[in-house]
Amino acid sequence: MIPPSLVIGDNSGVGVNAIIRGPTTIGSNVMIGPECIIYTRNHRNDSRYTYV
């Protein structure tokens, strides 16, 4: 199940047992490996083009 706070772009994939928490946007053509853990909190940026 993908929560509404998670947006995944076209041609992107998330590996088996990966955990993504928090409001997160994953762009297009992104691969996230198995068992990766991504937690977001207070990653405010004034520009959406600033990479974290």
MOBELWO-V771001 format. One record per residue. RES is the residue in one letter. OMEGA is omega as a letter, one per 20 degrees, with the letter a starting at -180 (none if undefined). D_FIRST is the distance of its C-alpha to the first C-alpha in whole Angstrom. Layout:
res=[RES	RES]
omega=[OMEGA	OMEGA]
d_first=[D_FIRST	D_FIRST]
//
This chain:
res=[M	I	P	P	S	L	V	I	G	D	N	S	G	V	G	V	N	A	I	I	R	G	P	T	T	I	G	S	N	V	M	I	G	P	E	C	I	I	Y	T	R	N	H	R	N	D	S	R	Y	T	Y	V]
omega=[r	r	a	r	r	r	a	a	a	r	r	a	r	a	a	r	r	r	r	a	r	r	a	r	r	a	r	r	r	r	r	a	r	r	r	r	r	r	r	r	r	r	a	r	r	r	r	r	r	a	r	none]
d_first=[0	4	6	10	12	10	12	13	16	17	18	16	14	12	14	13	13	13	12	12	13	14	15	15	16	16	19	19	20	19	18	17	18	17	17	17	16	16	17	18	21	24	24	26	28	30	29	26	28	28	27	25]
//
